[in-house]
Amino acid sequence: MEKEDQNKHWYVMRTLGRFCETGVKQKLDESGIRYYQAMKTVVKTLKGKKFISNEPIIPNLLFVYGSKESIMPHTVVGSNFQFVYNRCSGKQADCLIVPLKAMEDFIRVAESNGNSQIFMPEEIQLAKGQRIRMIGGALDGVEGYFVRRKGCRRKTLVVVLDGLFGISAEVEPDMVELIN
């Protein structure tokens, strides 16, 4: 795991155009700025032919790691790239920031398997879930909530990014440690 720099954070960013994500990603790559966008593999049919495509799980949303000063030049007036602001804080320029550990857990769960599912805040009843930590396997050390989904017999770990959404992965019960 990385040591968190005081000035560097995971910022929640959005792209304004439907197809401008590729251009934004290219500019971030050229600038050496780290970013993450959860992707899923989908099978599409076009003119009777099936093909496999990678699509963002959450369209128009990127997580960018860096200092605000290094990201700001990419959000100039007329750009299709903006910070997402926390409107509930009451502050004008309060950007949404994801804690480093939560973002690392989110990335590990999103990349762990193809069965990841995104949940919106209203779909997650955290009062019912027990806080757990994974032991061993690809998700070793990831913390989240243990839930049962309706119509699914398997156990599920949900990693929540506070106020945004959660992502799930199926887990084996013998790899779970309860956190008090």
ABEGO torsion letter per residue (X at the ends): XBBBBAABBBBBBBBABAAAAAAAAAAAAAAGBBBBBBBBBBBBBBGGBBBBBBBBABBGBBBBBEBAAAAAAAABBGBABBBBBBAAAGBAABBBBBBAAAAAAAAAAAAABAABBBBBAAABBAAABBBBBBBEEAABGBBBBBBBBBGBABBBBBBBBBGABBBBBBBBAAABBBBX
